[in-house]
Amino acid sequence: MSSYYPRTKDLARTRKSVSDSPPSSPSPTAKNFRHDRVTRLDSSGGDSIADKPLGRTSSYTRRETRLAALNKQEEDSSTKDYKKMYENALHENEKLKSRLQDSKDELAKIRSQLEKVTQRQDRISERSTVLDSEKREKQALEKRVSDMEEELKVLTELKSDNQRLKDENGALIRVISKLSK
């Protein structure tokens, strides 16, 4: 044990400074002391866990094991936190994508409805235009039919006049032929 902790005045000062300093900010001397201890332990090679029998670990090794376990737990919890945050973000993204898709579908549906209404209005306006033109055509045809009916009446009168004149002409021709005999 003397090889690990040499008893000097410097060591006593270092221990005193370690105990006097607040735990959150160790003094530079304490840092050096810890660093020296760790380097000596690593360089000696005789203090490794494999060399000691089980159950006889130094307080330093037990402390290091506890710190490593705590660090691993912290890393695992932070990793889990990141994983959880990532999963939450993915879940939120999926929700937003779903809402966006729903909105797009609704927009497409509304656009198609708007197009149908516009086409109906166009057809209605075309129908009204067609109806107006059909009304004009119908009026023109009715006028033409009435004009033709008038002409037919005149033609009928002319035929009857013509037949009467033919009959009169035939009678006159008979009278003239009797007189000339």
Salt bridges, closest charged atoms under 4 A:
ASP47 OD1 - LYS52 NZ 3.11
ASP161 OD1 - ARG164 NH2 3.72
GLU168 OE2 - ARG164 NH1 3.14
